[in-house]
Amino acid sequence: MPRTKRHIARSIAYAGGFLAAASCSAWFWLEHDRLLTRQTELASTVLRLERLTGYVGFIHDFKNAVLRPAEPVYLQRAEDQFAAAMQTLDDLQQIAQSEALDSDLSAYRATLLKYHDHLVLLRETPFDSSNIADADALVRVRDSAARENLDALTAQLSRALADRAAPVQRNLMVSLAISLILLTLLVTDQVQNARIRAERDRLEARQQMLEAEQRHSEELAQSLDQLRQLNREQAEFTYSISHDLKSPTITARMLVAALQEDLSPRLMAQDQELLDDLDQVLGRMAMLTTDMQNYTQALNTEELREDVSLDDVLDGVIDDLRADIASAEVSIQRAPLPSLQASPHQMRNLLQNLLHNALKFARTDAPLKIAIGASDAKPGHVAFYIADTGIGIAENQHDAIFRPFARLHLREQFDGSGLGLPICLRIARAHGGGITVDSTEGAGSTFTVTLKAS
């Protein structure tokens, strides 16, 4: 049976049992209250009877009527109290009969009637109260049997009512206890079920949230795959165009060089200047196509990684730029660099662009100094810096230098395609890191590169 159905069945059983036990408790309560009322009525009726017939009631007034015949008020009061006593006897017998109990009060009733006969005699026959013997004979009535009769009946009725009340009281206590237990079970079951429902709702909400997150993750993964595919296609397209442009550009430069060599003696100065300008334009175009190829290669995050020593890569870069370093009389200070898992080609491209930038943007009024070494990095990463004493970069241009084709200076001042630093940033990001710059215009620059170690 499913849990919900089991809970409903259990709740119905608890509720039904509680209602049944509560109904029994109500009945026992009413019965117990009725019996207590009967006991109270019995006690009050007996007390009333004793007062009506005792030495402050009928007997008292009867004796006063004998001793004071000249005062008829006592005789009348005795008559009234006799009638009330007889009515009380009837009430007492009615209480007994209502409980189906024996109620033999004949002795008590006979004694009262005996007193009443004397009372009638006193009313109808002249009586000399001065004759003590006659007065004593008139008032003397044996009432011990009546007393015993009333006491016995009272004890019998009290005992019978108590005997009936005892099991009713026990059953009342038992039914109340059962009702309390069932009510406690019902409340506990409801509270537990409420907690279970709340926990189930929470788990369902959590499940829905996890499903939504999973769908979102799948959508993000799909979008990421699409972006990677689009990025790959754009990179392939750009690389293809750059490659296709590079070959005719080189051929055109070779043709210009051949023309200059063959026609140089016959060229006018104006024509020679045009050929020189054409060669410079073709040179810049060749540089641009090369940088475009490097930039698109930097977009490739799926290139195979291997253990790379940045010190070994830097050795090769410095060797490639040896002529530029020697002509500029540059002082390079090196500290050990870290090793990591990376693309050797892209690491070479990264260091070459950064070092080439430091050489290109040197000051003309002071010798250039370059410092290269490792930096502190967060766990799982490595970092290194390249610092120079060049012309520096204005603070408001720190972000602009990483945008493709951005130029901070005229082409006549510093040649280049505007892709060097964007290529470096792409390579760093492709390796799980980034680049920061700390520079002041006229005081040099420090580029810090952070890369994932593996």
Stockholm file with secondary structure:
# STOCKHOLM 1.0

chainA/1-454         MPRTKRHIARSIAYAGGFLAAASCSAWFWLEHDRLLTRQTELASTVLRLERLTGYVGFIHDFKNAVLRPAEPVYLQRAEDQFAAAMQTLDDLQQIAQSEALDSDLSAYRATLLKYHDHLVLLRETPFDSSNIADADALVRVRDSAARENLDALTAQLSRALADRAAPVQRNLMVSLAISLILLTLLVTDQVQNARIRAERDRLEARQQMLEAEQRHSEELAQSLDQLRQLNREQAEFTYSISHDLKSPTITARMLVAALQEDLSPRLMAQDQELLDDLDQVLGRMAMLTTDMQNYTQALNTEELREDVSLDDVLDGVIDDLRADIASAEVSIQRAPLPSLQASPHQMRNLLQNLLHNALKFARTDAPLKIAIGASDAKPGHVAFYIADTGIGIAENQHDAIFRPFARLHLREQFDGSGLGLPICLRIARAHGGGITVDSTEGAGSTFTVTLKAS
#=GR chainA/1-454 SS CCHHHHHHHHHHHHHHHHHHHHHHHHHHHHHHHHHHHHHHHHHHHHHHHHHHHSTTTHHHHHHHHHHCTTCHHHHHHHHHHHHHHHHHHHHHHHHHHHTTCCCCCHHHHHHHHHHHHHHHHHHHSCCCTTCHHHHHHHHCCCCHHHHHHHHHHHHHHHHHHHHHHHHHHHHHHHHHHHHHHHHHHHHHHHHHHHHHHHHHHHHHHHHHHHHHHHHHHHHHHHHHHHHHHHHHHHHHHHHHHHHHHHHHHHHHHHHHHHHHHHHGGGCCHHHHHHHHHHHHHHHHHHHHHHHHHHHHHHTCTTSCCEEEEHHHHHHHHHHHTHHHHHHTTCEEEECCCCEEEECHHHHHHHHHHHHHHHHHTCCSSSCCEEEEEEECCCTTEEEEEEEECSSCCCGGGTTGGGSTTCCSSCTTTSCCCSCHHHHHHHHHHHTTCEEEEEECTTSCEEEEEEEECC
#=GC SS_cons         CCHHHHHHHHHHHHHHHHHHHHHHHHHHHHHHHHHHHHHHHHHHHHHHHHHHHSTTTHHHHHHHHHHCTTCHHHHHHHHHHHHHHHHHHHHHHHHHHHTTCCCCCHHHHHHHHHHHHHHHHHHHSCCCTTCHHHHHHHHCCCCHHHHHHHHHHHHHHHHHHHHHHHHHHHHHHHHHHHHHHHHHHHHHHHHHHHHHHHHHHHHHHHHHHHHHHHHHHHHHHHHHHHHHHHHHHHHHHHHHHHHHHHHHHHHHHHHHHHHHHHHGGGCCHHHHHHHHHHHHHHHHHHHHHHHHHHHHHHTCTTSCCEEEEHHHHHHHHHHHTHHHHHHTTCEEEECCCCEEEECHHHHHHHHHHHHHHHHHTCCSSSCCEEEEEEECCCTTEEEEEEEECSSCCCGGGTTGGGSTTCCSSCTTTSCCCSCHHHHHHHHHHHTTCEEEEEECTTSCEEEEEEEECC
//
